[in-house]
């Protein structure tokens, strides 16, 4: 699969962005480093990302998200997800499934996770489980409003896998300016990684949503 075909998903989402309907939004992002659970998945280089999301008033949602996964853009990751969110006793619950796919990559690289999450005021927790790979991930976040248009998120994650169990940590700052969303994120993990892709790092992301 050549580079043009592999990037068609991201390009398609960008083209559709200005035509998003009331219940459908499209987001296009450029990040200095695609970091997932404390690990750089784009070889510490910039990545173009895009998503297409649908939600209704009953709490059901579905979408797709795509990102480059190396510096040259020869490979992409495309994630598909669907779920249901509802509120009960001041707690917002979220249940769903996400499928991680890697078009053009051989072998059993695709995987999926079921998740359940809860959010109360500024605290959120989400539990992910992959039955095929026998992995579990605990995602905990606390959000703070530093000012009217600047937010801060403190993150702690715990990833339990068959190979290595490790924790990842992060602090991010967000701000919206001129209809653009800016995020400055500082992350680290305690995973021992010879390639250095799990070391401490700083990433800057700018996004536009239609």
BAKOLDO-869627 format. One line per field, with one value per residue: x, y, z of N, C-alpha, C in turn; residue number from 1. Coordinates in steps of 0.001 Angstrom, whole numbers. Each point is the difference from the previous one (the first is absolute). Example, Ala and Ser with C-alpha at 12.3 -4.5 7.8 and 13.67 -1.06 7.14 Angstrom:
REM residues 2
n.c1 <- 13190  -350
n.c2 <- -5690  1050
n.c3 <- 7800  -720
ca.c1 <- -890  820
ca.c2 <- 1190  1190
ca.c3 <- 0  60
c.c1 <- 900  -770
c.c2 <- 1200  1090
c.c3 <- 0  730
i <- 1  2
REM end
This chain:
REM residues 210
n.c1 <- 853  -159  867  -376  -60  1144  188  -738  105  1220  367  -707  496  1163  -240  -468  1085  73  -310  619  -906  -1243  -259  678  1129  848  1060  795  1043  926  705  804  -844  -305  -467  110  -623  558  -401  1087  -1091  622  767  -712  -800  -249  -1289  -567  -1052  -1012  -1174  -929  -849  -819  -953  -878  -1233  -66  1169  -540  1169  627  1129  858  1195  796  1180  955  753  554  1265  92  -880  942  -169  -1228  -557  -989  -618  -805  -992  -681  -987  -249  -420  -58  -897  556  -795  10  -95  929  -770  998  -691  990  340  1318  129  1216  98  780  -676  172  -262  935  -431  -28  128  -1178  -660  -693  -624  -574  -851  227  -676  495  -813  662  -681  1130  -501  848  -639  879  -687  1147  -618  1133  -1066  264  467  -1113  -431  422  -801  583  -990  822  -960  649  -1102  748  -796  1096  -776  -559  1192  517  190  1  654  -205  914  -592  834  -647  1039  -887  1158  31  522  -465  -18  -655  448  -934  660  -825  425  -1200  249  -1226  -117  -1139  491  -834  -883  1195  153  671  869  523  595  207  654  -160  824  -294  -400  739  401  637  -1096  -358  -912  370  1019  397  -1106  89  -1300  -61  -1282  -301  -1275  -772  -1126  -671
n.c2 <- -1185  894  1006  190  -1321  -117  1118  -825  -752  414  -147  -1142  -213  401  -684  -942  492  807  -1283  50  -985  265  -1286  534  -315  835  -661  1008  -798  811  -1099  472  -796  -1101  361  -1312  260  1196  -482  454  146  1167  -849  585  -203  1051  180  -253  530  -859  528  -945  821  -961  807  -608  486  -1256  492  -427  -584  448  -557  724  -478  858  -637  821  -1051  738  400  -1063  -434  -974  129  -495  584  -885  788  -1010  799  -562  736  -20  1251  -51  761  -321  673  952  -1256  343  -976  -781  -660  -774  85  -219  134  -477  669  -777  716  -1119  -175  -880  -1253  -381  1097  -277  843  -408  1037  -681  979  379  1121  783  1052  527  1098  216  -1091  -717  -1138  -670  -1136  -407  -895  -600  -713  486  1199  -142  1221  813  1053  660  811  760  946  1111  720  1044  981  285  208  1069  44  -300  -1226  -774  -1047  -672  -778  -1124  -840  -1152  -509  -982  -521  -900  1048  1247  155  1104  1096  831  1155  991  1157  471  976  480  507  683  196  971  -707  137  -1313  529  -1013  268  -1146  -283  -1023  -1065  -1028  -1077  -50  -1089  1008  -976  148  138  -775  -547  755  870  696  969  117  635  222  241  324  -412  369  -734
n.c3 <- 0  -1022  52  -1278  -170  668  -680  -718  1106  298  -1284  11  1220  -499  -1121  833  569  -1058  -315  1193  264  419  -258  -1002  595  -550  436  -305  246  484  269  930  684  -671  1194  203  1121  -175  -1177  -622  -727  -43  698  985  -1016  -781  272  -1161  638  -90  314  -31  649  436  431  818  130  -450  -428  -1137  -235  -1076  -392  -695  289  -640  -54  -405  -304  -949  -17  -807  927  -120  1306  150  1027  -89  870  285  377  997  512  1286  132  1327  609  1178  815  -923  -382  -873  -486  -356  -937  -445  -1273  -25  -1324  271  -1139  -758  -903  -682  1303  -251  86  1271  -730  -558  779  1046  558  965  253  1256  73  934  -1  1021  -281  646  588  -753  -163  -771  -128  -577  -769  -372  -356  -1221  373  729  -342  961  -93  1012  -349  747  68  313  -206  -360  409  -708  -1063  -523  -581  1181  -462  1071  -497  1121  -568  387  -600  5  -687  23  -399  -979  -640  64  1313  -332  587  -387  -114  279  -475  -272  -860  62  -1219  -103  -1226  -400  747  535  182  1023  -73  1185  -363  1271  -545  774  -32  741  -1277  139  -783  -661  -728  1254  -589  1160  -411  908  -279  -897  -106  -1156  248  -1273  335  -998  585  -901
ca.c1 <- -853  916  -179  -1224  -1157  12  -375  -1296  -945  228  -360  -1455  -562  301  -867  -1369  -81  -875  -1372  -524  -1387  -240  390  1264  1112  1278  1140  1300  1039  1418  702  1450  359  -1169  315  -1127  293  1372  952  -91  -344  374  1462  323  -162  -1347  -1023  -1291  -1066  -1344  -1078  -1379  -773  -1453  -644  -1399  -477  -251  1244  749  1007  874  938  1253  1152  1157  1244  1265  691  1448  383  -199  -1412  -274  -926  -999  -872  -1389  -776  -1456  -534  -1427  -321  -1204  305  -1203  249  -793  447  1131  1127  -150  529  359  286  194  1009  871  772  1217  387  1219  -84  1258  961  -281  -104  -1159  295  -1228  -495  -1154  -178  -1232  309  -1051  574  -868  507  -701  595  1248  738  -507  704  -474  659  26  431  144  -76  866  1393  36  572  -920  541  -747  229  -526  284  -620  6  -43  -143  968  -582  -1215  240  1158  -261  1111  -387  1022  -330  739  -490  659  -185  345  120  659  1450  454  -950  650  -855  343  -440  1  -651  -246  -653  -787  -569  -619  282  -365  -650  976  263  1422  303  1397  -36  1261  -291  1103  -422  1076  329  1377  -82  1342  -64  -245  -1312  -825  620  -731  -62  -964  -656  -913  -1028  -976  -1143  -1142  -1219  -1133
ca.c2 <- 1185  1122  1109  736  -751  -57  1292  436  197  1318  1004  37  699  1426  531  45  856  1166  -389  -727  300  402  -1061  -553  939  -448  682  -200  378  -190  -145  -125  -1380  -798  -751  -819  -698  261  -466  654  -942  572  108  1319  1007  571  -851  567  -842  478  -846  251  -458  163  -198  421  515  -1113  -440  -908  660  -861  820  -554  881  -485  710  -543  -726  140  1311  136  -67  -1204  -849  729  -713  416  -541  110  -128  248  -152  603  808  453  587  -535  470  925  -721  -285  -1321  -167  -1387  -97  -884  655  -935  598  -683  507  -424  -253  -676  -1424  -655  288  1281  634  -441  758  92  455  941  579  1144  827  1354  730  1326  160  -1262  -1028  -1290  -888  -1304  -640  -1398  -685  -1425  -743  170  -153  1208  870  1344  872  1384  901  1396  1066  1233  1246  1249  964  1314  -128  -722  -879  -1159  -896  -1376  -874  -1368  -1184  -1199  -1260  -925  -1374  -809  -1284  194  934  913  1286  1160  1228  1197  1157  1270  724  1298  226  1333  254  1356  190  -1232  -1083  -570  -257  -833  -259  -1177  -562  -1377  -907  -1319  -746  -1147  -52  -81  215  972  1323  517  119  976  1252  795  1090  42  1109  -369  1023  -671  789  -821  552
ca.c3 <- 0  -110  936  -337  470  1453  589  -537  1103  581  -1000  -113  1162  -141  -1049  505  1181  -72  -287  1144  317  1378  916  -464  47  -531  609  -638  959  -294  1259  -143  335  332  1213  445  1243  392  -1004  -1297  -1065  -1298  -22  543  -1042  -121  -610  -390  527  -315  526  -424  1156  17  1293  9  1278  910  592  -858  -825  -796  -751  -504  247  -752  255  -472  1061  -95  -523  -1442  -317  -783  731  767  932  -100  1107  -104  1349  197  1402  564  1168  693  1313  1091  1322  -198  -595  -1427  -322  -1410  -351  -1429  -579  -966  -809  -524  -1225  -637  -1399  -686  866  21  1299  843  645  455  1309  455  1444  614  1067  828  686  834  216  1060  118  -754  -12  -905  -24  -1058  3  -1314  28  -1282  293  -913  411  1452  586  736  193  907  -428  1034  -310  778  -785  751  -749  518  -293  -811  -1252  111  835  286  285  580  -435  437  -650  325  -1106  365  -1206  203  -38  1033  636  256  243  -724  703  -876  326  -1244  83  -1211  -190  -1298  -472  -1416  -440  -14  1314  207  1160  326  864  488  372  309  440  639  -845  -469  -1455  -541  -1094  564  -391  1203  897  205  -1226  -84  -1310  -239  -976  -364  -633  -476  -60  -736
c.c1 <- 891  -397  -1291  -1229  -60  -471  -1394  -1009  145  -423  -1507  -653  242  -922  -1425  -197  -962  -1469  -639  -1413  -153  487  1323  1069  1240  1095  1272  1066  1382  718  1495  481  -1269  366  -1262  433  1493  1055  -213  -248  338  1495  465  -98  -1422  -963  -1234  -1082  -1357  -1029  -1335  -889  -1485  -503  -1446  -410  -247  1270  811  996  829  951  1198  1088  1202  1217  1141  699  1496  318  -333  -1469  -374  -985  -992  -701  -1402  -780  -1486  -586  -1488  -305  -1271  381  -1301  384  -941  602  1285  1254  -315  697  234  378  179  1093  806  835  1182  439  1185  29  1387  1049  -390  -112  -1251  237  -1252  -415  -1183  -128  -1440  364  -1261  633  -1036  668  -856  736  1294  793  -638  883  -600  853  -146  459  -15  37  911  1461  190  719  -1097  675  -945  392  -676  434  -725  167  -140  -198  940  -460  -1211  234  1253  -330  1258  -546  1197  -423  899  -629  786  -348  499  -32  670  1516  490  -1181  722  -1046  455  -662  15  -681  -163  -742  -701  -543  -603  226  -300  -519  978  240  1478  174  1510  13  1405  -291  1285  -587  1174  322  1459  1  1353  10  -259  -1359  -947  586  -902  48  -1051  -577  -951  -976  -911  -1090  -1043  -1189  -1097  -1280
c.c2 <- 1238  1139  752  -711  6  1297  454  244  1374  1089  132  731  1496  640  160  1019  1174  -347  -773  463  252  -1041  -635  1089  -645  833  -365  543  -201  -29  -176  -1413  -738  -928  -727  -814  67  -371  765  -1053  543  283  1398  1110  519  -940  823  -971  599  -952  447  -618  308  -216  452  401  -1102  -547  -965  786  -1036  899  -776  1053  -586  863  -648  -700  -123  1295  195  9  -1220  -929  878  -952  559  -702  247  -246  307  -227  704  714  488  510  -580  460  819  -679  -269  -1317  -118  -1456  -105  -971  793  -1070  731  -789  712  -488  -182  -682  -1468  -548  411  1292  688  -555  868  -25  392  962  410  1119  754  1353  687  1307  63  -1300  -983  -1241  -854  -1260  -633  -1446  -579  -1497  -829  61  -179  1180  803  1363  800  1445  942  1428  928  1295  1222  1163  1030  1431  -233  -825  -875  -1128  -829  -1383  -757  -1446  -1029  -1206  -1220  -1014  -1377  -859  -1321  160  847  789  1312  1075  1157  1181  1171  1210  758  1298  264  1416  85  1457  66  -1289  -1158  -467  -365  -829  -171  -1124  -458  -1391  -749  -1350  -671  -1288  89  -290  357  1066  1415  577  141  987  1221  832  1089  6  1184  -403  1197  -663  1021  -931  743  -721
c.c3 <- 0  917  -260  527  1518  634  -415  1121  619  -973  -129  1147  -83  -1027  505  1116  -136  -170  1157  335  1495  991  -382  57  -596  634  -751  934  -598  1340  -241  310  394  1162  464  1208  338  -1018  -1303  -1077  -1383  -58  396  -1049  -71  -709  -320  433  -360  577  -569  1066  -157  1422  -97  1408  1027  634  -832  -857  -745  -779  -488  187  -703  294  -764  1160  -251  -716  -1466  -384  -806  677  748  961  -181  1106  -234  1392  8  1465  392  1286  635  1384  1037  1321  -96  -539  -1467  -311  -1502  -232  -1501  -402  -1016  -696  -602  -1237  -639  -1449  -616  828  95  1405  752  771  541  1362  398  1504  329  1130  750  813  811  213  1045  246  -812  -139  -984  77  -1105  -8  -1386  152  -1409  289  -892  446  1502  654  683  164  877  -310  1000  -284  968  -781  907  -966  605  -218  -886  -1252  35  968  208  338  551  -260  663  -683  437  -1086  429  -1249  344  61  1162  542  282  234  -878  693  -978  612  -1300  282  -1323  -54  -1402  -375  -1485  -615  -202  1428  96  1273  105  1018  353  544  346  383  687  -759  -433  -1491  -590  -1084  505  -318  1182  999  183  -1274  126  -1411  -54  -1109  -252  -815  -424  -151  -746  423
i <- 1  2  3  4  5  6  7  8  9  10  11  12  13  14  15  16  17  18  19  20  21  22  23  24  25  26  27  28  29  30  31  32  33  34  35  36  37  38  39  40  41  42  43  44  45  46  47  48  49  50  51  52  53  54  55  56  57  58  59  60  61  62  63  64  65  66  67  68  69  70  71  72  73  74  75  76  77  78  79  80  81  82  83  84  85  86  87  88  89  90  91  92  93  94  95  96  97  98  99  100  101  102  103  104  105  106  107  108  109  110  111  112  113  114  115  116  117  118  119  120  121  122  123  124  125  126  127  128  129  130  131  132  133  134  135  136  137  138  139  140  141  142  143  144  145  146  147  148  149  150  151  152  153  154  155  156  157  158  159  160  161  162  163  164  165  166  167  168  169  170  171  172  173  174  175  176  177  178  179  180  181  182  183  184  185  186  187  188  189  190  191  192  193  194  195  196  197  198  199  200  201  202  203  204  205  206  207  208  209  210
REM end
